[in-house]
């Protein structure tokens, strides 16, 4: 008690309480706001990174689907070379764009030119990129003498088939027939409202 009285009289105890009060002082409003801003910046950066990863994953998925469509189209064209279906596919002579590959003055190419829709079913001829599986949405693909193709259109994708003759210096044309052709399958899709194209190419021969 005497100790407390002496310090109270001298004022040293009050000074001690004052110092402790200063040491226990909390954060100011400005310090709290700065901490919140720093935390908010970190959260926004994390959200931005997550969104970018999701968009990249979505684009990758669309690219994979485009490549699968292109590869299946090439497989279909290679099959068309080896089959013959009167009035639809005539083997090697049919491997060309519409208006090309004349035989006795008649073009035999069966693959449409330009960008076309993609149907889920290949149609009666069983070959991708021809008249019975590349018509616009809203109606069946109808080719005279064949059953209609009522399958759905693959949304968000378009296909272009480009077939080019490859000259052979050892067997010039004419008189020799073309024995090699280059096939380019372009698949167009949209990502963030921007058109993107995936291309798969190969060379096909008649031997």
Helices and strands as residue ranges (DSSP letters): H 2-10, H 12-23, H 29-82, E 84-85, E 89-90, G 91-94, E 102-103, E 106-107, E 157-165, E 180-191, E 194-205
